[in-house]
Amino acid sequence: MSVEFDFGGEIALVTGVGGALGSAVANAFLEAGTTVCGSDIIEPNTEDFLLSDPDSVDFYQADFSDEEAVAETVDAVVDEHGRLDYLLNIAGTWRGGTPIHETDVDTFDFLFDVNLKTMFLASKHAVPHLRETKGAIVSVSARSSLEGGDGDGIYRASKAGVRLLTETIAAENLGAVRANAVMPSVIDTPMNREMMPDSDFETWVDPKDIADVMLFLCSDAATVTSGAAVPVYGEV
């Protein structure tokens, strides 16, 4: 059974739009008729920018761990398009391989900046505009955030924070803004394949499949869903 969404006339802001998941989310919303505003710290037309058609989105280069940059970007989106309907907090990364007693504090700061602070700042500045449109936020947590583990505890903690902030935003904005998160297992990205070359890639979750779930969570089909953390585990 095929499923189609119509987001014509609506505006979405996708952070981390140049990454594997961010580009998949941008393409999914574009196909649904959304005007997509994308932001990333890296520039289009570079090796690490994976969105195949950067001109398909209104791009705003910004570091979303910098509050001034976030505020300026969100304001620019609303000024240029007149509204904001959806915020997709995709910016994030993974680091691991060492136990807590061997982990540098720089790794802690980096992961909490990229995975949690970006989500906090983007949500903080988007919520007032989303309240006007009764919009939605979808953020990216992780399956591994549900428990501790060996070697990547800081990553897990940062993604657990995403879940808790999602629940808080949902509680604070009942009836005005819906906030949900997705919890992927291992996402099938070029970076993950490079870091884990001996893994069974067939069991990993396709970014396009995650993007479809995020479309659903923003759609009218999910109007009664807020504060949820939705598993998107693929076949793992």
C-alpha positions as CSV (number, residue, x, y, z in Angstrom):
1,M,0.0,0.0,0.0
2,S,1.4,3.4,-1.0
3,V,1.1,6.4,1.2
4,E,1.2,10.0,-0.1
5,F,1.5,13.2,1.9
6,D,0.5,16.7,0.8
7,F,2.4,19.5,2.5
8,G,1.8,22.1,-0.2
9,G,2.1,25.7,1.0
10,E,3.9,24.8,4.2
11,I,7.5,25.6,5.3
12,A,9.9,23.1,6.9
13,L,13.4,23.8,8.4
14,V,15.8,20.9,8.3
15,T,19.0,21.1,10.3
16,G,21.9,19.0,9.2
17,V,20.5,19.1,5.7
18,G,23.8,18.1,4.1
19,G,24.1,14.8,5.8
20,A,22.8,11.4,4.7
21,L,19.6,11.6,6.9
22,G,19.2,15.3,6.5
23,S,19.2,15.1,2.7
24,A,16.8,12.1,2.8
25,V,14.4,14.1,5.0
26,A,14.7,17.2,2.8
27,N,13.9,15.1,-0.3
28,A,10.9,13.5,1.3
29,F,9.4,16.8,2.3
30,L,10.2,18.3,-1.1
31,E,8.3,15.4,-2.7
32,A,5.4,16.1,-0.4
33,G,5.2,19.7,-1.8
34,T,6.9,21.4,1.2
35,T,9.1,24.5,0.8
36,V,12.3,23.2,2.5
37,C,14.7,25.5,4.2
38,G,17.9,23.7,5.0
39,S,20.7,24.6,7.3
40,D,24.1,23.0,7.9
41,I,27.6,24.0,9.1
42,I,29.1,22.7,5.8
43,E,28.6,24.4,2.5
44,P,26.8,22.9,-0.5
45,N,28.8,21.5,-3.4
46,T,31.5,20.1,-1.2
47,E,32.4,16.5,-0.8
48,D,30.7,16.1,2.6
49,F,27.4,17.7,1.4
50,L,25.2,14.8,0.3
51,L,22.1,16.6,-0.8
52,S,22.1,15.8,-4.6
53,D,20.3,19.0,-5.6
54,P,21.3,21.8,-3.2
55,D,19.3,24.3,-5.2
56,S,16.1,22.5,-4.3
57,V,16.2,23.9,-0.8
58,D,16.6,27.5,0.5
59,F,20.0,27.0,2.2
60,Y,21.2,28.9,5.3
61,Q,24.7,28.1,6.4
62,A,24.9,28.2,10.2
63,D,26.4,26.6,13.2
64,F,23.3,25.5,15.2
65,S,25.3,25.2,18.4
66,D,25.7,29.0,18.3
67,E,22.5,30.7,19.6
68,E,23.0,33.9,17.7
69,A,23.3,32.0,14.5
70,V,20.2,29.9,15.2
71,A,18.1,33.0,16.1
72,E,19.2,34.7,12.9
73,T,18.5,31.7,10.8
74,V,15.0,31.0,12.2
75,D,14.1,34.7,11.9
76,A,15.4,34.8,8.3
77,V,13.3,31.8,7.4
78,V,10.1,33.3,8.8
79,D,10.9,36.8,7.3
80,E,11.4,35.3,3.9
81,H,8.6,32.8,3.9
82,G,6.1,34.3,6.3
83,R,5.7,31.2,8.5
84,L,7.3,28.1,9.9
85,D,5.3,24.8,10.0
86,Y,7.9,22.1,10.8
87,L,11.3,21.8,12.4
88,L,13.3,18.7,11.7
89,N,16.2,18.5,14.1
90,I,18.6,16.2,12.1
91,A,22.0,17.7,13.0
92,G,23.9,15.1,14.9
93,T,26.9,12.7,15.0
94,W,28.5,9.7,16.7
95,R,31.8,9.3,18.6
96,G,32.8,6.4,20.7
97,G,35.4,3.7,21.2
98,T,36.6,4.5,24.7
99,P,35.3,3.9,28.2
100,I,34.2,6.9,30.3
101,H,37.5,7.1,32.3
102,E,39.4,7.4,29.0
103,T,37.1,9.8,27.2
104,D,38.3,13.3,26.7
105,V,36.1,16.2,27.9
106,D,36.4,17.6,24.4
107,T,34.4,14.6,23.2
108,F,31.8,15.2,25.8
109,D,31.4,18.9,24.8
110,F,31.4,18.1,21.1
111,L,28.7,15.4,21.3
112,F,26.4,17.4,23.6
113,D,26.9,20.5,21.4
114,V,26.1,18.7,18.1
115,N,23.5,16.2,19.3
116,L,21.6,18.1,22.1
117,K,22.5,21.8,22.1
118,T,21.5,22.1,18.4
119,M,18.2,20.5,19.1
120,F,17.6,22.7,22.1
121,L,18.5,26.0,20.4
122,A,16.6,25.2,17.2
123,S,13.5,24.2,19.2
124,K,13.8,27.2,21.5
125,H,13.7,29.7,18.6
126,A,11.3,27.8,16.4
127,V,8.6,27.1,19.0
128,P,7.1,30.7,19.1
129,H,6.6,30.5,15.3
130,L,5.4,27.0,15.4
131,R,2.7,27.9,18.0
132,E,1.3,30.3,15.4
133,T,0.9,27.6,12.8
134,K,0.2,24.7,15.2
135,G,3.2,23.1,13.7
136,A,5.4,20.1,14.7
137,I,9.0,19.3,15.7
138,V,10.6,15.9,15.0
139,S,14.1,15.3,16.4
140,V,16.5,12.4,16.2
141,S,17.3,10.3,19.3
142,A,18.7,6.8,19.1
143,R,17.8,3.3,20.1
144,S,21.0,3.1,22.2
145,S,19.8,6.0,24.3
146,L,17.5,3.6,26.1
147,E,20.3,2.0,28.0
148,G,24.0,2.3,28.9
149,G,26.6,0.6,26.8
150,D,30.3,-0.1,26.3
151,G,32.4,2.6,24.7
152,D,29.9,5.3,23.6
153,G,28.2,6.4,26.8
154,I,28.5,10.1,26.0
155,Y,26.7,9.6,22.7
156,R,24.0,7.6,24.4
157,A,23.6,10.3,27.1
158,S,23.3,13.1,24.5
159,K,20.6,11.2,22.6
160,A,18.7,10.4,25.8
161,G,18.7,14.2,26.4
162,V,17.0,14.6,23.0
163,R,14.2,12.3,24.1
164,L,13.7,14.1,27.4
165,L,13.7,17.5,25.8
166,T,11.2,16.2,23.3
167,E,8.9,15.1,26.0
168,T,9.3,18.5,27.8
169,I,8.5,20.5,24.7
170,A,5.5,18.4,24.0
171,A,4.2,18.9,27.6
172,E,4.9,22.6,27.5
173,N,3.0,23.1,24.2
174,L,0.0,20.8,24.5
175,G,-2.5,21.7,21.8
176,A,-0.1,24.2,20.2
177,V,3.0,22.4,18.9
178,R,3.5,18.6,18.6
179,A,7.0,17.4,19.4
180,N,8.2,13.8,18.7
181,A,11.4,12.0,18.2
182,V,12.6,9.0,16.2
183,M,15.0,6.4,17.5
184,P,17.1,4.8,14.8
185,S,19.3,1.8,15.3
186,V,22.3,2.0,12.9
187,I,21.5,4.2,10.0
188,D,22.9,3.1,6.6
189,T,25.2,6.1,5.8
190,P,28.5,6.3,4.0
191,M,30.2,7.4,7.3
192,N,28.8,4.4,9.2
193,R,29.8,2.0,6.5
194,E,33.3,3.5,6.7
195,M,33.5,3.2,10.5
196,M,32.0,-0.3,10.6
197,P,33.1,-2.0,7.4
198,D,32.5,-5.6,8.6
199,S,28.9,-5.1,9.6
200,D,25.8,-6.5,7.9
201,F,24.6,-3.4,6.1
202,E,21.4,-5.2,5.1
203,T,20.1,-5.0,8.7
204,W,20.7,-1.2,9.0
205,V,17.8,1.3,8.5
206,D,17.6,3.3,5.3
207,P,17.5,7.1,5.8
208,K,14.6,7.2,3.4
209,D,12.5,5.0,5.7
210,I,13.3,7.2,8.6
211,A,12.3,10.2,6.6
212,D,8.9,8.7,5.8
213,V,8.2,8.2,9.5
214,M,9.1,11.9,10.1
215,L,6.7,12.9,7.4
216,F,4.0,10.9,9.1
217,L,4.8,12.5,12.5
218,C,4.3,16.0,11.0
219,S,1.2,15.0,9.1
220,D,-2.5,15.2,10.1
221,A,-2.4,11.5,10.5
222,A,-0.4,12.0,13.7
223,T,-2.4,14.9,15.3
224,V,-2.9,12.9,18.5
225,T,0.8,12.0,18.8
226,S,3.1,14.2,20.8
227,G,5.9,13.4,23.2
228,A,6.6,10.1,21.6
229,A,9.9,8.4,20.8
230,V,9.3,6.2,17.8
231,P,11.5,3.2,17.1
232,V,12.9,3.1,13.5
233,Y,15.1,0.1,13.9
234,G,15.1,-1.4,10.4
235,E,15.8,-5.2,10.6
236,V,18.2,-5.1,13.5
